[in-house]
Amino acid sequence: MKPEILLPEILLIEPMMPAIEQALDAAYTVHRLSAAPDRDRLIAEVAGRVRAVVTGGGTGVKNAVVDALPHLGIVAINGVGTDAVDLEHCRSRGVRVSNTPDVLTDDVADLAIGLMIAGSRRMMVGDRFVRAGQWPTGKLPLARKVSGKRLGVLGLGRIGEAIAKRAEAFGMTIAYTNRKPRDGVSYRFVASPVDLARESDILMVAASAGPDARNMVGRAVLDALGPDGLLVNVARGSVVDEPELLAALTEGRIGGAALDVFADEPNVPEGFYGLDNVVLQPHQASATVETRMAMGQLVLDNLEAFFAGRPPPTAVV
């Protein structure tokens, strides 16, 4: 009789692509938190055996869960954002943290450009107009041009730069703000978000989230963007002060917004629903089959390296 092979045990906080979950099941004993009738009870039952947590970038993992797992060695994030994981707390516990950079850059940048066009050209309004049968008897107001406009990129990291490169094809004038100027880029650096908004027709939010970025886009930035300006957010909802944004939209202090992310996902302030100058998406920037598979493979690679005693290839802690 062959001895039973004990697989390493992991806690999966939210579902992944079926093929990735199959690969996880083949290599590990997977405890699925999202499917548990009593999550606290599941954590208590497996706490002494779990060595890895797999989670999404928006969901992350709470410190209480990290502390409840005495043998936890890695938190593998299926996403690029790390703001929903307390990196310093994990570091103090000796827990590695990995994410999935680069593989989602193109998809996020593509959607950002799509949102920019949809918001400027009022594509969702036109769609509803046609579906309601209003075209034969009605007429839509004119929209705003995209080509040749001034684009301000708030956060010129991997994704921000990919957005800027795509915007070049539209003949846009591109400026950006960062914690510090970037070497090796031709785009003009602007010192503050307010100054960037004042000099932009379209303000693209692509900044990393975190305590220092919370509500960075507030009333001063929105007023600087002005009544003809468009705000596009593909970063995190926490970077934008949502009540201030809603007030600016309803009062006409900015022209419009195109949003893929929100402060309390999946709960979206209902005030946005009735506004024709807003495009809403349910945090779909990386949501393509190709990219989610590539992200999942990076999660698998990071787990495999950790359990083999090697540094995770995309570790951030």
C-alpha positions as CSV (number, residue, x, y, z in Angstrom):
1,M,0.0,0.0,0.0
2,K,1.5,3.3,-1.1
3,P,1.8,6.0,1.6
4,E,-0.7,8.9,1.2
5,I,0.9,12.0,-0.4
6,L,0.1,15.0,1.7
7,L,-0.2,18.1,-0.5
8,P,0.6,21.5,0.8
9,E,-2.5,23.3,2.0
10,I,-3.6,26.7,0.7
11,L,-6.5,29.1,1.3
12,L,-8.1,30.4,-1.8
13,I,-10.0,33.6,-0.9
14,E,-11.8,34.2,-4.2
15,P,-12.4,32.1,-7.3
16,M,-10.0,32.1,-10.3
17,M,-10.2,30.8,-13.9
18,P,-11.4,27.1,-13.9
19,A,-8.1,25.9,-15.5
20,I,-6.1,27.7,-12.9
21,E,-8.2,26.2,-10.1
22,Q,-7.7,22.8,-11.6
23,A,-3.9,23.3,-11.5
24,L,-4.2,24.4,-7.9
25,D,-6.2,21.3,-7.0
26,A,-3.6,19.1,-8.7
27,A,-0.7,20.6,-6.7
28,Y,-2.3,21.6,-3.4
29,T,-5.1,20.9,-0.9
30,V,-7.3,24.0,-1.6
31,H,-9.6,25.4,1.0
32,R,-12.1,27.7,-0.8
33,L,-13.1,30.5,1.5
34,S,-15.7,32.0,-0.8
35,A,-17.6,28.7,-0.8
36,A,-17.5,28.2,2.9
37,P,-20.9,28.5,4.8
38,D,-19.0,29.8,7.8
39,R,-15.7,31.5,6.8
40,D,-14.5,32.0,10.4
41,R,-15.0,28.3,11.2
42,L,-13.1,27.2,8.0
43,I,-10.2,29.4,8.9
44,A,-10.1,28.1,12.4
45,E,-10.2,24.5,11.2
46,V,-7.4,24.8,8.7
47,A,-5.3,27.5,10.4
48,G,-2.5,25.2,11.6
49,R,-2.0,23.7,8.2
50,V,-2.3,26.5,5.7
51,R,1.0,27.8,4.3
52,A,-0.2,30.0,1.4
53,V,-3.1,32.4,0.7
54,V,-4.2,33.1,-2.8
55,T,-6.4,36.2,-3.3
56,G,-7.4,39.0,-5.7
57,G,-5.9,42.4,-5.9
58,G,-9.1,44.2,-4.9
59,T,-10.0,41.7,-2.1
60,G,-6.6,41.2,-0.5
61,V,-6.4,39.6,2.9
62,K,-7.1,41.1,6.3
63,N,-4.4,41.2,9.0
64,A,-6.6,39.1,11.2
65,V,-6.5,36.3,8.7
66,V,-2.8,36.6,8.3
67,D,-2.4,36.4,12.1
68,A,-4.7,33.4,12.3
69,L,-2.4,31.3,10.1
70,P,0.7,30.6,12.1
71,H,2.5,28.8,9.3
72,L,1.6,31.2,6.5
73,G,4.6,31.9,4.2
74,I,3.2,33.6,1.2
75,V,0.2,35.7,0.0
76,A,-0.1,35.3,-3.7
77,I,-2.1,38.2,-5.2
78,N,-3.9,37.6,-8.5
79,G,-3.6,41.2,-9.6
80,V,-1.1,44.0,-9.8
81,G,-2.5,46.1,-6.9
82,T,-1.1,45.5,-3.4
83,D,-3.1,48.1,-1.5
84,A,-5.6,45.5,0.0
85,V,-2.7,43.7,1.7
86,D,-0.8,45.2,4.6
87,L,2.7,44.7,3.2
88,E,4.5,46.0,6.3
89,H,2.4,43.6,8.5
90,C,3.3,40.7,6.2
91,R,7.0,41.7,6.3
92,S,6.9,41.8,10.1
93,R,5.5,38.3,10.1
94,G,8.0,37.0,7.6
95,V,5.3,36.4,5.0
96,R,6.2,36.8,1.3
97,V,3.8,38.7,-0.9
98,S,3.7,38.4,-4.7
99,N,1.5,40.0,-7.4
100,T,1.1,39.6,-11.2
101,P,2.6,42.7,-12.9
102,D,3.1,43.3,-16.6
103,V,0.8,40.7,-17.9
104,L,-2.3,42.9,-17.4
105,T,-0.7,46.2,-18.6
106,D,-2.0,46.0,-22.1
107,D,-5.6,45.1,-21.2
108,V,-5.8,47.9,-18.6
109,A,-4.4,50.4,-21.1
110,D,-6.7,49.2,-23.8
111,L,-9.8,49.7,-21.6
112,A,-8.5,53.1,-20.5
113,I,-8.4,54.3,-24.1
114,G,-11.9,52.7,-24.6
115,L,-13.3,54.6,-21.6
116,M,-11.7,57.8,-22.8
117,I,-13.4,57.5,-26.2
118,A,-16.7,56.3,-24.7
119,G,-16.8,59.2,-22.3
120,S,-15.8,61.8,-24.7
121,R,-18.0,60.6,-27.6
122,R,-20.9,59.8,-25.2
123,M,-21.1,56.3,-26.7
124,M,-23.3,54.8,-23.9
125,V,-25.8,57.6,-24.4
126,G,-25.9,56.9,-28.1
127,D,-26.4,53.2,-27.4
128,R,-29.4,53.9,-25.2
129,F,-30.7,56.3,-27.7
130,V,-30.8,53.7,-30.5
131,R,-32.1,50.9,-28.2
132,A,-35.0,53.1,-27.1
133,G,-36.1,53.7,-30.7
134,Q,-35.4,57.5,-30.4
135,W,-33.2,57.8,-33.5
136,P,-36.1,58.3,-36.0
137,T,-37.5,61.3,-34.2
138,G,-34.8,62.6,-31.9
139,K,-31.3,64.0,-32.1
140,L,-28.4,63.7,-29.8
141,P,-26.3,66.7,-28.7
142,L,-22.8,66.9,-30.1
143,A,-20.0,65.1,-28.2
144,R,-16.3,66.0,-27.6
145,K,-13.4,65.1,-29.8
146,V,-10.6,62.9,-28.6
147,S,-7.8,63.4,-31.2
148,G,-5.5,66.3,-30.5
149,K,-6.7,66.8,-26.9
150,R,-4.5,67.3,-23.8
151,L,-4.1,64.1,-21.8
152,G,-2.9,64.2,-18.2
153,V,-1.7,60.9,-16.8
154,L,-1.8,60.7,-13.0
155,G,0.7,58.0,-12.3
156,L,3.2,57.1,-15.0
157,G,4.0,53.6,-14.0
158,R,3.8,50.6,-16.3
159,I,0.1,51.1,-17.0
160,G,0.2,54.9,-17.2
161,E,3.1,54.7,-19.7
162,A,1.2,52.1,-21.8
163,I,-1.8,54.4,-21.9
164,A,0.3,57.4,-22.9
165,K,1.9,55.4,-25.8
166,R,-1.6,54.5,-27.1
167,A,-2.7,58.1,-26.7
168,E,0.2,59.3,-29.0
169,A,-1.6,57.6,-31.9
170,F,-4.4,60.1,-31.3
171,G,-2.1,63.1,-31.6
172,M,-2.6,64.0,-28.0
173,T,-0.4,66.3,-26.0
174,I,0.6,64.3,-23.0
175,A,1.8,65.4,-19.6
176,Y,2.0,63.5,-16.3
177,T,2.6,63.7,-12.6
178,N,4.4,61.2,-10.4
179,R,6.2,61.2,-7.1
180,K,9.2,62.3,-9.1
181,P,10.0,62.8,-12.8
182,R,10.6,59.6,-14.9
183,D,13.9,59.2,-16.7
184,G,13.8,58.2,-20.4
185,V,10.3,59.5,-21.2
186,S,9.4,62.3,-23.5
187,Y,6.2,63.4,-21.8
188,R,6.2,66.6,-19.8
189,F,6.3,66.3,-16.0
190,V,3.9,68.5,-14.0
191,A,4.6,68.9,-10.3
192,S,1.1,68.4,-8.8
193,P,-2.3,66.7,-9.6
194,V,-4.0,70.1,-9.5
195,D,-1.6,71.7,-12.0
196,L,-1.9,68.6,-14.2
197,A,-5.7,68.7,-14.2
198,R,-5.7,72.4,-15.0
199,E,-3.6,71.7,-18.1
200,S,-5.6,68.7,-19.2
201,D,-8.8,68.1,-21.2
202,I,-8.8,64.5,-20.1
203,L,-7.3,63.4,-16.7
204,M,-6.4,59.7,-16.7
205,V,-6.0,58.2,-13.2
206,A,-3.5,55.3,-13.2
207,A,-1.7,55.9,-9.9
208,S,-0.9,53.2,-7.4
209,A,-3.3,53.2,-4.4
210,G,-2.3,53.5,-0.8
211,P,-2.8,55.8,2.2
212,D,-0.8,58.6,0.6
213,A,-3.0,58.4,-2.6
214,R,-6.4,58.2,-0.9
215,N,-8.8,60.9,-2.3
216,M,-5.9,62.4,-4.2
217,V,-8.4,63.5,-6.8
218,G,-10.6,65.7,-4.7
219,R,-12.5,69.0,-5.2
220,A,-9.4,71.0,-6.0
221,V,-8.3,68.6,-8.8
222,L,-11.9,68.3,-10.2
223,D,-12.4,72.1,-10.2
224,A,-9.0,72.5,-12.0
225,L,-10.2,69.9,-14.6
226,G,-13.2,72.1,-15.3
227,P,-16.6,71.9,-16.8
228,D,-15.4,70.5,-20.2
229,G,-13.0,68.0,-18.7
230,L,-13.3,64.2,-18.5
231,L,-12.0,62.1,-15.7
232,V,-11.1,58.5,-16.4
233,N,-10.2,56.1,-13.5
234,V,-8.6,52.7,-14.1
235,A,-6.5,52.7,-10.9
236,R,-8.4,52.2,-7.6
237,G,-11.6,53.8,-6.4
238,S,-9.9,55.1,-3.3
239,V,-7.7,57.5,-5.3
240,V,-10.8,59.6,-6.2
241,D,-13.0,61.3,-3.6
242,E,-16.3,59.8,-4.8
243,P,-18.7,62.2,-3.0
244,E,-16.8,65.1,-4.5
245,L,-16.8,63.5,-7.9
246,L,-20.5,62.9,-7.8
247,A,-21.1,66.5,-6.7
248,A,-18.9,67.9,-9.5
249,L,-20.7,65.8,-12.1
250,T,-24.2,66.8,-10.9
251,E,-23.3,70.4,-10.6
252,G,-21.6,70.6,-14.0
253,R,-18.2,71.5,-12.6
254,I,-16.6,68.7,-14.7
255,G,-17.8,67.5,-18.1
256,G,-17.9,63.8,-17.4
257,A,-16.3,60.7,-16.0
258,A,-15.5,57.1,-17.1
259,L,-15.0,54.8,-14.2
260,D,-13.8,51.2,-14.0
261,V,-13.2,51.3,-10.2
262,F,-15.1,52.4,-7.1
263,A,-14.3,53.0,-3.5
264,D,-16.6,50.3,-2.0
265,E,-16.8,47.7,-4.8
266,P,-19.1,46.2,-5.8
267,N,-21.3,48.9,-4.2
268,V,-21.6,51.9,-6.5
269,P,-23.2,55.2,-5.3
270,E,-26.7,55.2,-7.0
271,G,-26.2,58.9,-7.8
272,F,-24.1,57.9,-10.7
273,Y,-26.8,55.7,-12.3
274,G,-29.0,58.5,-13.7
275,L,-26.1,60.6,-15.1
276,D,-25.7,60.7,-18.9
277,N,-22.2,62.1,-18.5
278,V,-20.8,59.0,-16.8
279,V,-19.6,55.6,-18.2
280,L,-19.5,52.8,-15.6
281,Q,-17.7,49.5,-15.7
282,P,-17.6,46.7,-13.0
283,H,-13.8,46.7,-12.5
284,Q,-13.2,44.9,-15.8
285,A,-9.8,46.3,-17.0
286,S,-7.9,43.0,-16.8
287,A,-11.0,40.9,-17.5
288,T,-10.0,39.0,-20.7
289,V,-9.6,35.3,-21.0
290,E,-6.0,35.7,-22.2
291,T,-4.9,38.0,-19.4
292,R,-6.7,36.2,-16.5
293,M,-5.0,33.0,-17.6
294,A,-1.6,34.7,-17.7
295,M,-2.2,36.2,-14.3
296,G,-3.2,32.9,-12.9
297,Q,-0.1,31.3,-14.3
298,L,2.0,33.8,-12.5
299,V,0.2,32.9,-9.3
300,L,1.0,29.3,-9.9
301,D,4.7,30.2,-10.6
302,N,5.0,32.2,-7.4
303,L,3.4,29.3,-5.4
304,E,5.6,26.7,-7.0
305,A,8.8,28.7,-6.3
306,F,7.8,29.4,-2.7
307,F,7.1,25.7,-1.9
308,A,10.4,24.7,-3.7
309,G,12.3,27.1,-1.4
310,R,13.1,29.6,-4.2
311,P,12.2,33.3,-4.2
312,P,8.8,34.0,-5.8
313,P,9.5,35.5,-9.3
314,T,7.3,38.5,-8.8
315,A,7.6,39.0,-5.1
316,V,7.0,42.5,-3.7
317,V,7.8,41.5,-0.1
